[in-house]
Amino acid sequence: MDENLNLRNDARAGVPEKPLMRIDILTLFPDSIRTVLSTSILGRAAEKDIIEINCIQIRDFTENKQGQVDDYSYGGGWGCVMMAQPLKSCLDFVLECAGERHTRVIYLSPQGKPFDQAEARRLKSGYDHLVLVCGHYEGVDERFIETCADEEISIGDFVLTGGEIPAMALADSVCRMVPGVLSDEECFTGESHWDGLLEYPQYTRPEQWAGRFVPEILLSGHHANVAKWRRKQSILRTKKRRPDLYAKLVFTEKSDKKLLAEIESEEISARERGLEGQA
Ligand SMILES: C[S@@+](CC[C@H](N)C(=O)[O-])C[C@H]1O[C@@H](n2cnc3c(N)ncnc32)[C@H](O)[C@@H]1O
């Protein structure tokens, strides 16, 4: 079953004794996850042994000759339900392989607690081993969830065919905050949802594209003014696009209060101009 433990290179000199975050994904479709999580930033972090992500085939743990992992739902109804036994045996295997760690077993479910950046931060700082259980078909025998899962997490109020995409989303969002995965903490602390705000708009070369110009302030080289402009854009964007998030924000910094006053007076002038236009 060693082929299941597959996104980490062999131990090498100079690398952490054990990865800072280990994620074991229990799934019927390990290849789909491997392909995605072994590329780009997370793939490089796994190569450096900063993180370890394993995809474990649940089917390898069935105790019946047919390799059956699901069966009809008691009470009738459409579709099959994943059996508890292969899942429990698979879970026992990964818990044994992982050894002493601060582990959290999570069943990905549309009925779970909604996932967001704060939840990702909670998992990253509270645990160094996540076991993500991917359901498929109609879901998983309730008795497995009751006895083995520490919590259920949903990635949104919609239903997917399986837990693989939710598991990848969760693993990615947690792992990118592990020290050393991105070049600097600022890479994620300055991004949308870190402090309740959406990020400011970003531009790259060329300065003019499709008749549109990069805002002049970003070309000025004046760092303080750029920072102020970006903060204002963040506040404006959040207010306009996500009034639900904006309503929860508490601005205590003097500089933010100044920006809010600026935004308010600009909004008043815009409204007045609008009224004049109608007259
Ligand atoms: C078709 S769904 C089962 C839905 C289940 N019958 C229900 O109505 O709650 C199959 C699997 O996909 C995963 N899944 C689907 N939607 C999800 C979501 N929004 N968040 C997390 N996991 C989800 C779960 O692992 C689930 O067991």
The ligand as an SDF file (V2000), in Angstrom:
LIG
                    3D

 27 29  0  0  0  0  0  0  0  0999 V2000
  -23.6410   13.5450   -4.1490 C   0  0  0  0  0  0  0  0  0  0  0  0
  -22.8250   13.9400   -2.6630 S   0  0  0  0  0  0  0  0  0  0  0  0
  -23.9330   13.2780   -1.4740 C   0  0  0  0  0  0  0  0  0  0  0  0
  -24.9530   14.2710   -1.0180 C   0  0  0  0  0  0  0  0  0  0  0  0
  -25.8810   13.7160    0.0540 C   0  0  0  0  0  0  0  0  0  0  0  0
  -26.7180   12.6760   -0.4840 N   0  0  0  0  0  0  0  0  0  0  0  0
  -26.7410   14.8500    0.5760 C   0  0  0  0  0  0  0  0  0  0  0  0
  -27.7880   15.1210    0.0160 O   0  0  0  0  0  0  0  0  0  0  0  0
  -26.3250   15.5050    1.5460 O   0  0  0  0  0  0  0  0  0  0  0  0
  -21.4660   12.8650   -2.6480 C   0  0  0  0  0  0  0  0  0  0  0  0
  -20.2610   13.3300   -1.8360 C   0  0  0  0  0  0  0  0  0  0  0  0
  -19.7520   14.5240   -2.3600 O   0  0  0  0  0  0  0  0  0  0  0  0
  -19.1680   15.3040   -1.3380 C   0  0  0  0  0  0  0  0  0  0  0  0
  -19.7490   16.6600   -1.4230 N   0  0  0  0  0  0  0  0  0  0  0  0
  -20.7340   17.0470   -2.2560 C   0  0  0  0  0  0  0  0  0  0  0  0
  -21.0050   18.3350   -2.1100 N   0  0  0  0  0  0  0  0  0  0  0  0
  -20.1690   18.8130   -1.1940 C   0  0  0  0  0  0  0  0  0  0  0  0
  -19.9680   20.1000   -0.6140 C   0  0  0  0  0  0  0  0  0  0  0  0
  -20.6950   21.1550   -0.9480 N   0  0  0  0  0  0  0  0  0  0  0  0
  -18.9990   20.2400    0.3170 N   0  0  0  0  0  0  0  0  0  0  0  0
  -18.2430   19.1870    0.6980 C   0  0  0  0  0  0  0  0  0  0  0  0
  -18.4030   17.9380    0.1890 N   0  0  0  0  0  0  0  0  0  0  0  0
  -19.3470   17.7500   -0.7370 C   0  0  0  0  0  0  0  0  0  0  0  0
  -19.4320   14.5950   -0.0130 C   0  0  0  0  0  0  0  0  0  0  0  0
  -18.2650   13.9140    0.3770 O   0  0  0  0  0  0  0  0  0  0  0  0
  -20.5390   13.6240   -0.3650 C   0  0  0  0  0  0  0  0  0  0  0  0
  -20.4950   12.4480    0.4020 O   0  0  0  0  0  0  0  0  0  0  0  0
  1  2  1  0
  2  3  1  0
  2 10  1  0
  3  4  1  0
  4  5  1  0
  5  6  1  0
  5  7  1  0
  7  8  2  0
  7  9  1  0
 10 11  1  0
 11 12  1  0
 11 26  1  0
 12 13  1  0
 13 14  1  0
 13 24  1  0
 14 15  1  0
 14 23  1  0
 15 16  2  0
 16 17  1  0
 17 18  1  0
 17 23  2  0
 18 19  1  0
 18 20  2  0
 20 21  1  0
 21 22  2  0
 22 23  1  0
 24 25  1  0
 24 26  1  0
 26 27  1  0
M  CHG  2   2   1   9  -1
M  END
$$$$
